[in-house]
């Protein structure tokens, strides 16, 4: 692990970014990305929620923003 950290530091990258780059290179995933499709099927809902509904949704999905520190070492 120390060699990974040292090489990532030498290249001015985080260990996570360095590992992702290595994986992409080894799996030949370096091809240009295609722009993601845009969907508009929920556009009719924009601006229709009450403050209480919006608050309930944000509370329900709060765990999605949690970061596992073990994954970023």
C-alpha positions in Angstrom: 0.0 0.0 0.0 2.9 2.4 0.7 4.1 2.0 -2.9 0.7 2.9 -4.1 0.5 6.0 -1.9 4.0 7.0 -2.9 3.3 6.7 -6.6 0.0 8.5 -6.3 1.7 11.3 -4.4 4.5 11.5 -7.0 1.9 11.9 -9.8 -0.1 14.5 -7.7 -3.1 12.3 -7.4 -5.2 10.8 -4.6 -4.7 7.0 -4.1 -8.3 6.5 -5.2 -7.9 8.5 -8.5 -4.6 6.7 -9.1 -6.2 3.2 -8.6 -9.1 4.1 -10.9 -6.7 5.2 -13.6 -4.8 2.0 -13.3 -7.9 -0.1 -13.5 -9.1 1.8 -16.6 -5.8 1.3 -18.3 -5.7 -2.4 -17.5 -9.2 -3.0 -18.7 -8.8 -0.7 -21.7 -11.6 1.6 -20.5 -9.7 4.7 -21.6 -12.0 5.3 -24.6 -13.8 8.6 -24.6 -17.0 8.5 -22.7 -20.3 8.9 -24.4 -22.5 11.7 -23.0 -25.1 10.2 -20.7 -28.7 10.2 -22.0 -31.0 12.9 -20.7 -34.4 11.8 -19.5 -37.3 14.2 -19.2 -39.9 11.7 -17.9 -40.0 13.4 -14.4 -40.1 17.0 -15.6 -43.8 17.3 -14.9 -43.0 16.9 -11.2 -40.6 19.9 -11.0 -41.9 22.5 -8.6 -44.9 20.5 -7.5 -43.7 19.2 -4.1 -44.6 20.9 -0.9 -41.8 21.9 1.5 -42.8 19.0 3.7 -42.6 16.5 0.8 -39.2 17.8 -0.2 -38.0 17.6 3.3 -39.2 14.0 3.6 -37.4 13.1 0.4 -34.2 14.7 1.5 -34.4 12.8 4.8 -35.1 9.5 3.0 -32.1 9.8 0.8 -29.6 11.4 3.3 -27.7 8.1 3.5 -26.9 8.3 -0.2 -24.5 11.2 0.7 -22.6 9.3 3.3 -19.0 8.7 2.6 -17.3 5.5 3.8 -13.9 6.8 5.0 -12.4 3.3 4.6 -12.9 3.6 0.8 -10.8 6.8 0.6 -7.7 5.7 2.4 
